[in-house]
């Protein structure tokens, strides 16, 4: 149980760091606007999901 918590936390932090690092180069629709549900959240989610899967492959 502890392992999955840490894996998820690292994936979320790494995914958000990657997303907000490259956000300025993304198309306007893929950029998140604060306090709105938009495509930027979906892009951020997929990056976090990719990081989560990558961490599972590394272990």
C-alpha positions as CSV (number, residue, x, y, z in Angstrom):
1,X,0.0,0.0,0.0
2,X,2.8,2.4,0.9
3,X,4.6,1.7,-2.4
4,X,1.6,2.6,-4.5
5,X,1.1,5.9,-2.6
6,X,4.7,6.9,-3.2
7,X,4.5,5.8,-6.8
8,X,1.4,7.9,-7.4
9,X,2.7,10.9,-5.6
10,X,6.0,10.9,-7.6
11,X,4.0,10.4,-10.8
12,X,1.8,13.4,-10.0
13,X,4.6,15.7,-9.0
14,X,6.8,14.7,-12.0
15,X,3.8,14.9,-14.4
16,X,2.8,18.4,-13.2
17,X,6.4,19.6,-13.3
18,X,6.7,18.4,-16.9
19,X,3.4,19.9,-17.9
20,X,4.0,23.3,-16.4
21,X,7.5,23.3,-17.8
22,X,6.3,22.8,-21.4
23,X,2.9,24.5,-21.1
24,X,4.1,27.7,-22.7
25,X,5.0,25.8,-25.9
26,X,1.7,23.9,-26.1
27,X,-1.2,25.1,-28.4
28,X,-3.6,27.5,-26.6
29,X,-6.3,24.8,-26.2
30,X,-3.8,22.6,-24.4
31,X,-2.9,25.3,-21.9
32,X,-4.7,25.1,-18.6
33,X,-6.7,28.2,-17.5
34,X,-7.0,28.5,-13.7
35,X,-10.4,27.6,-12.1
36,X,-11.7,26.0,-15.3
37,X,-12.2,22.5,-16.6
38,X,-10.4,22.5,-20.0
39,X,-8.2,20.4,-22.3
40,X,-5.1,21.5,-20.3
41,X,-6.3,19.3,-17.4
42,X,-6.6,16.4,-19.8
43,X,-3.1,16.9,-21.2
44,X,-1.8,17.2,-17.6
45,X,-3.6,14.0,-16.6
46,X,-2.1,12.0,-19.5
47,X,1.4,13.2,-18.7
48,X,0.9,12.1,-15.1
49,X,-0.5,8.8,-16.3
50,X,2.5,8.3,-18.5
51,X,4.8,9.0,-15.6
52,X,2.9,6.5,-13.4
53,X,3.2,3.8,-16.1
54,X,6.9,4.6,-16.6
55,X,7.6,4.3,-12.8
56,X,5.9,0.9,-12.9
57,X,8.1,-0.3,-15.8
58,X,11.2,0.9,-14.0
59,X,10.5,-1.1,-10.9
